């Protein structure tokens, strides 16, 4: 998993900026197209550089970042699933749960129960 808080310096300036865009806009459904436009590069170039430097494609990275934010909210808040879904950019809490289970192997409610008090 890409570290968002550390090791930014190991990536090129372009990828550092792309990761910063993900950090700031993950909850609004940022796309490769929008990020490339903000960075004044082609989608193809950003996509290839992103994969080359991080090992993940742009969409996978946004998804993984959202999952990390969901986990954080599950551990540190008592928000309901629909509230968490909205905060991380999913309009449908059922879809968020499906994505979470695909990534983590358990449902968000199970994750919360398992990490209760761990924070």
C-alpha positions, 0 to 999 in steps of 0.5 A, a space after each residue: 500500500 502506498 503511504 500517503 503520509 510518508 515517503 512522498 519524496 521517493 516519487 517524482 514531483 508529478 506523482 507527489 502532486 497526483 497523490 496530493 490531489 487524491 488526498 484532497 479530493 478522494 471524497 469527491 470522486 476524483 478521476 484520472 482525467 480530472 487529475 491529469 487536467 489539473 497537472 497539465 499532462 495527458 491521461 495516458 502519461 499520468 497513468 503510465 507514470 503513476 503505475 511505473 512509480 507506485 505499482 498501482 494504477 490511479 483508480 486503485 490508489 483512490 480506492 485504497 485511500 478511501 478504504 484507509 479512510 473508512 477504516 480510520 472512521 470505523 475505528 475512531 467514530 460512531 458514525 453510521 455506515 451511510 454517514 461514512 459512505 458520504 464522507 469518503 465519497 460513496 453515495 451508496 453505503 451498500 456499494 461501499 460495504 461491497 468494495 470494503 469487503 473485496 479489499 479487506 475480506 470482511 464487512 465494515 461492521 465486522 471491522 469495527 467490531 474487531 477493532 473496537 477499542 484498538 484505535 
